[in-house]
């Protein structure tokens, strides 16, 4: 199932976080795979992905912090072996003045 293309703004000195429920109740037919793709409009933005298993507060790294530049498609995926939540975070905290626009697609299933 696709979430469809969306445009989000990561504010200057700020972050944008997407939390995807991968618990059995949150996944259709027990699917525990999430894939993502995004493109930054101008400049660059930091990106990190982590999985938090149910019953835990300690995140498991999925993709380490990476500076993602514009005009490139950035893609990734994660398949959970147990229920939990996947967090995708875009970081623009190092930019004092400029908001960063990203176009993203998150697919679950």
N, C-alpha and C positions, 0 to 999 in steps of 0.2 A: 504494500500500500504506500502510495506516495503522498507526501505532505504538499507537494507542488512548490513551484518557485515562489520565494518570498524575498522582499527587499527589507533589510533592517539597517538601522543606523547605530553604529557604535560611537557613543559620544566622546568628545575630547576628554581626556583624563578619566575615562570610564571603561566599562566592560558590558558585554551582552552575553547572557548565559541561556542555553537551551537545556532543559532537563527532560530526558526521555525515559518514561517508565518501561522497564523491561521485566516487570514481575509477571507471573502467569496471568493475572487478572488484566494487566495492561497490554498484553500481546495477544493478537488474534491467532488462534490455532497453535498456541505455544511457540510462535516464531520469536526467536531471540536474536535477530540480526538487525543491525541498524547500519545504514550507509549514508554518507553525507558528501555533498559537493558544494563548493562556494567559490565566488570570485570577488575580489576587492576592487571597488571602483577606481580609487586613486590612492597612491602611497602604499603603505603596508599596515598590517595589523597582526598582533600576536594571536596564536591559536594553541589551545591545549585541550585534550580530551581525557576523561577519566571515568572509571566505572566504580560505583559504590555498591557492593553486594548487600542484599537484604540482611538486616540485623547487624550491620557494621557501620562505622562512621569513617573508617579508613579507606580512602580512594585507592584504586589500583590504576596506575598509569596505563593509558591506551596509546596516546600520542604525546610525546614530550612537547614543551613549549617551543614553538617555531614561529619565526617572523615570516608572514606570507605576503608576498608582493602582488601588486595589481597586474592585470592582464594575463593571469595564469589561472587555470582551473585547479583547485586544491581538492583532493578527494581522499576519502578514507572509509573504513568500515570496522565494525566490531561485532563479534558473535559471542554472546554470554553463555556460560556453561551453567549459570544459576540465575535466579531472579535478582533484580536490583534496579539501579538507575544509572543511566549514562549521562554525563554532563559534557557539553561542548561549550567552550568559553572563548570568546574573542576579546582581546585586550588591546585597548587604545590608551592606556593610562600614561604612556610616555609622550603622547601628543598633547601639547598645552592648548592649542587653538583649533585644530581641525577635527571635525567629526569624520568618520570613515563609513562609507556605504558599502554593504556587501549584499550580494544576491546569493541566496542559499536554497538548497533542496535537501530535505532529510527524508529518507525512506526507511520504513519500518516493516519488517516481515520477510 
